[in-house]
Amino acid sequence: MPLAEFELVMLESGEVALQRTGADETLVTINFSPEVMAMLDGKHIDVAKSMMDAGIQMAFDLGEGRVLPDGTEPEKSHTVH
């Protein structure tokens, strides 16, 4: 299955949304409170991108069995010859 490309967009509501490139369907949204927006001083897009990147990576790792749902790595079996 080919990997979909994603993009971050700013919604009219001020939320940062993750969408597939060329699609209008929102997959995930991040909404920062006014207090956090003030604290981030305009860097909220960078923070949202980092959050989305981490979430996408975790989803791929879970799908490939590299990480268990609790965040730990599965035990590796060792073959002794």
VODRENSE-721160 format. One record per residue (C-alpha): y, z, x; residue in one letter. Coordinates in steps of 0.25 Angstrom, whole numbers, plus 5000, padded with zeros to 4 digits. Layout:
BEGIN
YZXA
...
***
This chain:
BEGIN
500050005000M
501449965006P
502350075008L
503550074999A
504950085005E
505850194999F
507350214999E
508250334996L
509350314985V
510450394980M
510350404965L
511650424956E
511250564954S
511350594969G
509850604971E
509250544983V
508050454978A
506850394984L
506450254979Q
505550144983R
506450034989T
506849934978G
506450024966A
507250114957D
506250214955E
506550354961T
505350414968L
506050544973V
507350604972T
508050714980I
509250784974N
510050874983F
510950984977S
512450984979P
512251104988E
511251024997V
512050904996M
513250985002A
512351045013M
511850905017L
513250845018D
512850705015G
511550705022K
510750715009H
510150575010I
509650605024D
508950735019V
508450655007A
507850545016K
507150655025S
506550715012M
506050585007M
505450545020D
504750675021A
504150655007G
503750515009I
503050545022Q
502350665015M
501850575004A
501350475013F
500650585021D
500050645009L
499550505004G
498850485018E
498250615019G
499050655031R
499550775024V
498950865013L
499850905001P
500151045007D
500750965019G
499651005029T
498950895037E
497450875033P
496450925043E
495950825053K
494550805056S
494150795070H
492950715074T
492150765087V
491250665094H
***
